[in-house]
Amino acid sequence: MPDISYSDPRLAAVYDALNPAGADTAFYLDMAGSEPKFVLDMGCGTGALAVELARRGHKVTGADPAAGMMAVARGRAGADVVDWIESDAASLDVPTRFDLVFMTGHVFQVFLTDEAIAAALRNLRRHLKHNGRIVFETRNPAVRDWEGWTQADTASTVEVAGIGRVAVHYDMTAVDGQLVRYETRFDFGGGDKVVAPGVLRFVERDQLAAMLAQAGFTRVEWYGDWNLSPALPTSPELIVVAG
Ligand SMILES: C[S@@+](CC[C@H](N)C(=O)[O-])C[C@H]1O[C@@H](n2cnc3c(N)ncnc32)[C@H](O)[C@@H]1O
């Protein structure tokens, strides 16, 4: 089932207020560098990074399967210089070959099965130039982030233009092997509440290394955090740069 946090226009409109630019944004902008490049932002969501990359002179394609997110992206100031495509990672089919393919904001964790991961990695690799690289991150399962997905730890209230005040929190509901089920709970006031169920996979580093090799990636660098520190057992992220 598609995640309504992304497909529903009103819920997608809340995304940017909940997810302001952070150290990950700086990492991806640095990865792109200052030389103009062809960049695919896969799972671009509301398009903030895609538009900023384009503003810096890169030739950017932003792709996402969720209509709600794409509507926000297309409406963003500066959006007209980005090529927007409504597509998921496995079925994207464009003639451009990219220097860089980015998947940011833990997009990778929406691929729930080995088959889904393989299909996405294979198809994204097909879209790379000969020396192109894919860059993405997945949360390190050893850190067990989901244990903090409670109302007490995640509750926030944001102000969203055209919508007003929205109270949001996350509730982890079940852990089923590597799959973590959770709900995003939106309260728009006056009894107007929406519950958006989601599920994410927390893949192990060794497994991911094998899947990258299987998909044809031969050069893989790993980082554990946005400051380029090495991936250690306790690092918050598994950040992959692969070609
Ligand atoms: C947490 S958001 C991240 C958005 C954006 N990259 C960011 O960093 O803010 C996850 C995004 O993945 C997208 N998504 C869901 N399934 C996908 C798939 N199969 N392929 C590519 N993107 C997908 C969602 O629509 C959503 O926009």
The ligand as an ORCA input file, in Angstrom:
! r2SCAN-3c Opt
* xyz 0 1
  C      11.247     10.134      3.624
  S      10.831     10.664      1.992
  C      12.369     11.358      1.452
  C      12.173     12.467      0.454
  C      13.419     13.246      0.062
  N      14.397     12.424     -0.608
  C      14.042     13.915      1.265
  O      15.196     13.636      1.590
  O      13.373     14.737      1.897
  C      10.750      9.133      1.119
  C      10.348      9.302     -0.343
  O      10.494      8.056     -1.020
  C       9.491      7.996     -1.992
  N       9.304      6.604     -2.433
  C       8.428      5.686     -1.983
  N       8.548      4.542     -2.653
  C       9.539      4.721     -3.561
  C      10.120      3.899     -4.577
  N       9.713      2.639     -4.758
  N      11.090      4.429     -5.359
  C      11.511      5.706     -5.151
  N      10.994      6.529     -4.202
  C      10.027      6.043     -3.428
  C       8.283      8.584     -1.287
  O       7.254      8.936     -2.191
  C       8.901      9.746     -0.549
  O       8.851     10.933     -1.288
*
